[in-house]
């Protein structure tokens, strides 16, 4: 099979050997308590339960009427003990519903629904009612992505199975252990969007999963409409712009979306969750996560209830070594450093890493030497060196001209920078300034230009 790729990118150490051969194991928090963030993607939700209420696994506990919202469900059966702000991924304090499990097996799932005989509106409602969001990291509401704007035609569905972040292996293990659900979810996505083709996009370091996927495709009778594309192992192959270019040769225009070029992309975990939502009526209440890193004595792939605190997996499920230098939620390239393990695993949490000094880049920033390496590796073909210079000069329009809005914050530029300039942090700050400026202009326009 030929391999494809994109221009730019970097090759950080993979470290996937720590968990790639370890099956996914079921785990439960040692405290038998979960802290479920009220909002996990999309517009803010409000709790629809109160302290003291008894809830059942799968029951809706937070929701909103906003179209861009997705509900949140109880991941365990038990009693609501608290509703309070707690630290979550990204170091934000967010409202969480704290539920103490009663060890009950009771569930409140939806009735199964045939995805190929129901209407499109019924299918979109099922995906939303199941609380499904993008599980690759962004947590964008899936029902919104499945319903592109009028005039946008989807002809190709891509399943992002690149899993290009170092250490992470949950997508790989999911494809090996549940290929039929991944393929079924892909077929459902194709049916909802009326796409004529589906492509499972892998990096070539995961070629060993091809036989399992091929067998599942043929067994389900999708051989003519669904296939596998193999890409070179390179970061950030899993970025939506990179993966579309590598797999289809198409390119998303500046400021555009995949639907602008007839594509839609979903993560492996999202495809599996969609299958379960229709076939089993199961909401998104569990999360498969890789726990790894040089400071982790027992690396594992675990499936846990959403809202499980990382701290409640230690030491019963995960044993740690001395010398932890950094705790990261997500991968080491685009994940967030956390101050402790007292944060809940959410719908979009794909990894928790315990890294040693040798695995981290804790260098002092020095002046840019204008080497241009960041330009060479940028997968979006931007000019990071000029973006950061413009931001330092408080010239936001010039930063925009050099590509700030199109930066995906993949971290390739920061990883290759010999001066260790904190490029991604500066771009994130720059985007916040840009959003604030747009809000200011919108408010001014609403007031009639006064």
VENBELBEL-V961286 format. One record per pair of residues at least 12 apart in sequence whose C-alpha atoms are under 8 Angstrom apart, sorted by the first residue. I is the first residue (numbers start at 1). J is the second residue. D is the distance in whole Angstrom. If there is no record, write none. Layout:
# VENBELBEL-V961286
i,j,d
I,J,D
I,J,D
This chain:
# VENBELBEL-V961286
i,j,d
1,230,7
2,230,7
3,204,7
3,229,8
3,230,5
3,231,5
3,232,6
4,229,8
4,230,6
4,231,4
4,232,6
4,246,5
4,247,7
5,231,6
5,232,6
5,234,8
5,237,7
5,242,8
5,243,8
5,245,8
5,246,5
5,247,8
6,237,8
6,242,6
6,243,8
6,245,6
6,246,5
6,379,7
7,377,8
7,379,6
8,376,6
8,377,4
8,378,5
8,379,5
8,381,8
9,234,6
9,235,5
9,236,6
9,237,8
9,377,5
9,378,6
9,379,6
9,412,6
10,234,6
10,235,5
10,236,7
10,377,6
10,412,6
10,416,8
11,233,8
11,234,6
11,235,6
12,166,7
12,235,7
13,166,7
14,165,8
14,166,4
14,167,6
15,166,6
15,167,5
16,166,6
16,167,5
16,168,6
16,169,6
17,167,8
18,167,7
18,292,7
18,299,6
19,167,8
19,168,8
19,169,7
19,290,8
19,292,7
19,299,6
19,300,6
19,301,7
20,169,6
20,172,7
20,173,7
22,173,8
22,300,7
22,301,7
23,173,7
23,177,8
23,301,7
24,170,8
24,173,7
24,174,8
24,288,8
24,300,7
24,301,5
24,302,5
24,303,7
25,300,8
25,301,6
25,302,5
25,303,6
26,302,6
26,303,5
26,304,6
27,302,6
27,303,6
27,304,5
27,313,8
27,317,7
28,304,6
28,305,7
28,308,8
28,313,7
29,304,8
29,308,6
29,309,7
29,312,5
29,313,6
30,312,5
30,313,6
30,316,7
31,312,6
32,100,6
32,101,5
33,98,7
33,99,6
33,100,4
33,101,6
33,308,7
34,75,8
34,76,8
34,98,6
34,99,5
34,100,7
34,101,8
34,305,8
34,306,7
34,307,5
34,308,5
34,309,7
34,344,8
35,96,6
35,97,6
35,98,4
35,99,7
35,307,5
35,308,6
35,309,7
35,344,6
36,74,8
36,96,5
36,97,5
36,98,6
36,99,8
36,306,7
36,307,4
36,308,8
36,344,7
36,346,8
37,88,8
37,94,7
37,95,6
37,96,4
37,97,6
37,307,7
37,344,8
37,346,8
38,62,6
38,72,7
38,94,8
38,95,6
38,96,5
38,97,7
39,62,8
39,71,8
39,72,7
39,95,8
40,70,8
40,72,7
40,139,7
40,346,7
40,347,7
40,348,8
41,69,7
41,70,7
41,133,7
41,138,8
41,139,5
41,140,6
41,141,6
42,68,5
42,69,5
42,70,7
42,139,7
42,140,6
42,141,6
43,64,8
43,66,7
43,67,8
43,68,5
43,69,5
43,70,8
44,64,7
44,69,7
45,62,6
45,63,5
45,64,5
45,69,7
45,70,8
45,71,7
46,62,5
46,63,6
46,64,6
47,61,6
47,62,4
47,63,7
47,97,8
48,60,8
48,61,5
48,62,5
48,63,7
49,61,6
49,62,7
49,80,8
50,80,7
50,83,8
51,79,8
51,80,5
51,81,6
51,82,6
51,83,7
52,79,6
52,80,5
52,81,6
53,79,6
53,80,5
54,77,8
54,78,6
54,79,5
54,80,6
55,74,7
55,77,6
55,78,6
55,79,6
55,80,7
56,74,7
56,76,7
56,77,4
56,78,6
56,106,6
56,107,6
56,108,6
57,73,7
57,74,5
57,75,5
57,76,5
57,77,5
57,105,8
57,106,6
57,107,5
57,108,6
57,109,8
58,73,5
58,74,5
58,75,6
58,76,8
58,107,6
58,108,5
58,109,5
58,282,7
58,283,6
58,285,7
59,73,5
59,74,5
59,107,8
59,108,5
59,109,7
60,72,6
60,73,4
60,74,6
61,73,5
61,74,6
67,144,8
68,141,7
68,144,7
69,141,7
70,128,6
70,129,7
70,131,5
70,132,7
70,133,8
70,141,6
71,128,7
71,129,7
71,130,7
71,131,5
72,131,6
73,131,7
73,283,7
73,284,8
73,285,6
74,99,8
74,285,7
75,285,5
75,286,7
75,305,5
75,306,6
75,307,7
76,99,7
76,100,8
76,101,6
76,305,7
77,99,8
77,100,8
77,101,5
77,102,6
77,103,7
77,104,6
77,105,7
77,106,7
77,107,7
78,99,6
78,100,5
78,101,4
78,102,5
78,103,8
78,104,7
79,99,5
79,100,5
79,101,7
79,102,7
80,97,7
80,98,6
80,99,4
80,100,7
81,97,8
81,98,6
81,99,6
81,100,7
82,97,6
82,98,5
82,99,7
83,95,7
83,96,6
83,97,5
83,98,6
84,96,5
84,97,7
84,98,8
86,343,8
87,342,7
87,343,6
87,344,8
88,343,5
88,344,6
89,329,7
89,336,7
89,338,7
89,343,6
89,344,7
89,345,8
90,336,6
90,337,7
90,338,7
91,338,7
91,339,8
109,280,8
109,281,5
109,282,5
109,283,7
110,277,8
110,280,8
110,281,4
110,282,6
110,283,8
111,280,7
111,281,5
112,277,8
112,278,5
112,279,5
112,280,5
112,281,5
113,278,5
113,279,6
113,281,7
114,278,6
114,279,7
115,188,6
115,278,6
116,188,7
116,191,7
120,192,6
123,192,7
124,143,5
124,146,7
124,147,8
124,192,8
125,143,7
126,277,7
126,278,7
127,142,7
127,143,6
127,274,7
127,277,7
128,141,8
128,142,7
128,143,6
129,283,7
130,277,6
130,281,8
130,282,7
130,283,4
130,284,6
131,283,6
131,284,6
132,270,7
132,273,7
132,274,7
132,283,7
132,284,6
133,270,7
133,347,7
133,348,8
134,266,7
134,267,7
134,270,6
134,348,7
135,267,6
135,268,8
135,269,6
135,270,6
135,347,6
135,348,4
135,349,7
135,350,8
136,267,6
136,269,8
136,270,8
136,348,6
136,349,8
136,350,7
137,330,8
137,348,5
137,349,7
137,350,7
138,348,7
139,347,7
139,348,6
145,264,8
146,189,7
146,192,7
146,193,6
146,264,8
147,193,7
148,259,7
152,259,6
152,260,7
152,262,7
153,259,7
153,262,6
154,193,6
154,194,7
154,195,5
154,259,6
154,261,8
154,262,4
154,263,5
154,264,7
155,194,7
155,195,4
155,196,5
155,197,6
155,262,5
155,263,6
156,190,8
156,195,5
156,196,6
156,197,5
156,198,6
156,199,8
156,262,6
156,263,5
156,264,7
157,186,8
157,189,7
157,190,6
157,195,6
157,197,6
157,198,5
157,199,6
157,263,6
157,264,5
157,265,6
157,266,8
158,198,6
158,199,5
158,200,6
158,201,7
158,244,8
158,263,7
158,264,6
158,265,5
158,266,7
159,186,7
159,198,8
159,199,6
159,200,5
159,201,6
159,265,6
159,266,5
159,267,6
159,268,6
159,271,8
160,200,7
160,201,6
160,202,7
160,238,6
160,243,8
160,265,7
160,266,6
160,267,5
160,268,6
161,200,7
161,201,5
161,202,5
161,203,8
161,238,7
161,267,7
161,268,6
162,201,6
162,202,5
162,203,5
162,231,8
162,237,6
162,238,5
163,202,8
163,203,8
163,237,8
163,238,6
164,203,8
164,233,7
164,234,7
164,235,6
164,236,6
164,237,6
164,238,6
165,235,7
165,236,7
165,331,5
165,332,7
165,333,7
166,331,6
166,332,7
166,333,8
167,290,8
167,292,7
167,293,7
167,331,7
168,290,6
168,292,8
168,331,7
168,350,7
168,351,6
169,290,6
169,301,7
170,288,6
170,289,6
170,290,6
170,301,6
170,350,7
171,268,6
171,269,7
172,206,7
172,209,7
174,268,8
174,269,7
175,209,7
175,212,8
175,213,7
175,268,8
176,209,6
176,212,6
176,213,8
179,212,6
179,213,6
179,216,6
180,213,8
180,216,5
180,217,8
181,271,7
181,272,5
181,275,6
181,276,8
182,268,6
182,269,8
182,271,5
182,272,5
182,275,7
183,213,8
183,216,7
183,217,6
183,271,8
183,272,8
184,220,8
184,271,8
184,272,8
184,275,6
185,270,8
185,271,4
185,272,6
185,273,7
185,274,5
185,275,4
186,198,7
186,271,6
188,274,8
188,275,7
189,271,8
196,225,7
197,225,5
197,226,6
198,225,6
198,226,5
198,227,6
199,226,6
199,227,5
199,228,5
199,229,6
200,226,8
200,227,6
200,228,5
200,229,6
201,228,6
201,229,5
201,230,6
201,231,7
201,243,8
201,247,7
202,228,7
202,229,6
202,230,5
202,231,6
203,230,6
203,231,5
203,232,5
203,233,5
203,234,8
203,237,8
204,230,6
204,231,6
204,232,5
204,233,6
205,232,8
205,233,6
207,230,8
210,228,8
214,227,8
214,228,8
229,247,6
230,247,8
231,246,7
231,247,7
235,412,8
236,379,7
236,410,7
236,412,8
239,408,8
239,410,8
240,258,8
240,265,7
241,258,8
241,380,7
242,379,7
242,380,8
244,263,8
254,406,6
255,405,7
255,406,6
284,347,7
285,305,6
285,306,5
285,347,8
286,303,6
286,304,6
286,305,4
286,306,5
286,347,7
287,303,5
287,304,6
287,305,6
287,306,6
287,345,8
287,346,7
287,347,6
287,348,8
287,349,7
287,350,8
288,301,7
288,302,6
288,303,4
288,304,6
288,350,7
289,301,6
289,302,5
289,303,6
289,304,8
289,349,7
289,350,5
289,351,5
289,352,7
290,302,6
290,350,6
290,351,5
290,352,6
290,353,8
291,318,8
291,351,6
291,352,5
291,353,6
291,354,8
292,351,8
292,352,7
292,353,5
292,354,6
293,353,5
293,354,5
293,355,5
293,356,8
294,354,7
294,355,5
294,356,6
294,359,7
295,320,6
295,321,5
295,322,7
295,323,7
295,324,6
295,354,5
295,355,5
295,356,6
296,318,7
296,319,6
296,320,5
296,321,6
296,353,8
296,354,6
296,355,8
297,318,7
297,319,5
297,320,5
297,321,6
298,318,6
298,319,6
298,320,7
299,318,7
300,318,8
306,344,7
306,345,6
306,346,5
306,347,6
307,344,5
307,345,5
307,346,6
308,344,5
308,345,5
309,341,7
309,342,6
309,343,5
309,344,4
309,345,6
310,341,5
310,342,6
310,343,6
310,344,6
310,345,7
310,352,8
311,341,5
311,342,5
311,343,7
320,354,8
323,356,6
323,357,7
324,354,6
324,355,6
324,356,5
324,357,7
325,354,8
325,355,6
325,356,5
325,357,5
325,360,8
326,338,8
326,353,8
326,354,6
326,355,5
326,356,7
326,357,8
326,360,7
327,339,7
327,340,7
327,341,8
327,352,7
327,353,6
327,354,5
327,355,6
328,351,8
328,352,6
328,353,5
328,354,7
328,355,8
329,349,7
329,350,8
329,351,6
329,352,5
329,353,6
330,349,6
330,350,6
330,351,4
330,352,6
330,353,7
331,350,8
331,351,6
331,352,8
331,353,7
332,353,8
333,410,7
333,411,6
333,412,8
334,409,7
334,410,6
334,411,7
363,420,7
364,420,7
365,419,6
365,420,5
365,421,5
365,422,7
366,419,5
366,420,7
366,421,7
367,419,6
367,421,7
368,419,6
368,421,7
369,419,7
370,385,7
372,385,7
373,413,7
373,416,7
373,417,7
374,412,7
374,413,4
374,414,7
374,416,7
374,417,6
375,413,7
377,412,6
377,413,6
377,416,8
378,412,6
378,413,6
380,406,7
380,407,7
380,408,8
382,402,6
382,403,6
382,407,7
383,402,6
383,403,7
384,402,8
384,413,7
384,423,8
386,399,7
386,402,7
387,399,5
387,400,8
387,402,6
387,403,7
387,404,7
387,427,8
388,423,7
388,426,7
388,427,7
391,426,8
391,430,7
396,430,8
396,434,7
404,427,7
404,430,8
404,431,7
405,431,7
407,427,8
409,424,6
409,427,7
409,428,8
410,424,8
411,423,8
411,424,6
